[in-house]
Structure formats: C-alpha cells, structure tokens
Amino acid sequence: MSDATEAADAVIGTFDEHQIDGFGPWREVGPEEWSRHTGPAPAATAYFEINVPGAESEIVHMVADRLVDDARPVFDPGAAADRARDAAIAEQLEAGR
C-alpha cells in the first residue's frame, strides 16, 4: 500500500509519459505560478489533490508550456530584391573607379 505522496508521485509519472501535442513536458509548479498559467495564458494546466483520511493531503499543480513555433526565417522576396539591387550598384561603382 502506498501513502498520498507515493500516489501523487505515480500520477506525476503518468503525466511525464503523456505529453500533449504542441506543448512541452509537464512540470510541477507552486500554486502561485500555476494560477498565472490558468485562464487566457498559453499553457496547459492540471491540478489534483489526494486526500487520505487521517493523513495530510497531497496537492499537485502541473503546467505544460506551449512550444514555440518553428523559428525558421521566412523568405522575403522584397528584401532579397533590395539586396541584389544593392550588390549590383556596389559592383557598378567598383567597376567605375
């Protein structure tokens, strides 16, 4: 038989095995940080409490942060054209010296 703390650890282990698509790994946080992530904040949250009669309750707050979108640069054809034009002008200036 396990106590509330061991049961909570087992549930936390289950969270570790089940990551939500688009979110990072679950992490245990304090109640203040957890409350900042509830509502419109871009994070997945979980809260559970294990009560055993005659023993202290075990309360767990979990947060999984949204993953950052792929940070690959976006091709800007206007900027590429500007760079090509600048290079051509610089080449002409160098040739005219």
N, C-alpha and C positions, 0 to 999 in steps of 0.2 A: 504494500500500500504506500502511496505517496502523500505528501502533505501539499498544501496550497502552492508553496514555492516551486516544488518539483512539477506540479501540474502546469503552472504558469510557464516554466522553462520548456516543457514539452509543447505547449501551444506556440510559444515563440519559435521553437524549432520548426514547427509546421509552417509558420509564416516565412521562415528563411527558405523553405523548399518551394514556395509558391509566389513567385514574383509576378506582378501584374504587368501586362504588356504596356509599354510606354512609360513605365515608372521604374525607378531604381530599386535597390534592395530595401526591405523593411528594416527599420532601426527603432530601437526603444528610446523614447524621449520622456522628459518630465511633463507634468500636466500643463505647465505654462507654455512650453514650446508647442505641445500638442494643440492647445487652444488657438494658437496663432495660425496653425495649418488648417483648422476647420473652417467651414464657410466657403467663401469665394477663392481661398488660396489654392494654388495649383498643386496639391499634394493629395495622395490617398491617405486616409487615416483609419485607425482602428483603436478600439478601447475595449478592454474586457476586465472583469472583476471575478475573482474566485473567492467564494465565501464558504468557510468550513465552520460549522457551529463549534463554539468554544475555542476557536483559534483566530489569529489575526487574518484579515482579508488580504488578498494579493491583488493589487490594481496595476494594470499594464496599459501604457499608451504607446502606440506604434505609428510611425509615419514612413511613407514611401514617397520620395520626391519625384516629380515629373522629370523625365530625361530631357536634356537639351536637344533641340532639333539638330540635325546634321549641319555642321558648321562649314560645309564646303562653300567656297566662294561662288557667287552667281556671275555668269559671264555677262558683261555689259558691252554690247556692240558699239554704243556711242563712245565709251571710254577707249575701247580698242581702236576705233577710227581716229580719235584725237591723238592717241599715242603714235599711230602710224603716220599721221599728218605731221606731228612734231618731229618725228625722226626724219621724214623726207625733207622738211625745211632745214633741219640741222645739217643734213647731208649736202643740200644745195649751198648753204652758207659756207660749209667747209670747202666745197669744190670751188667756190667763187673767190676764195682768198688768194 
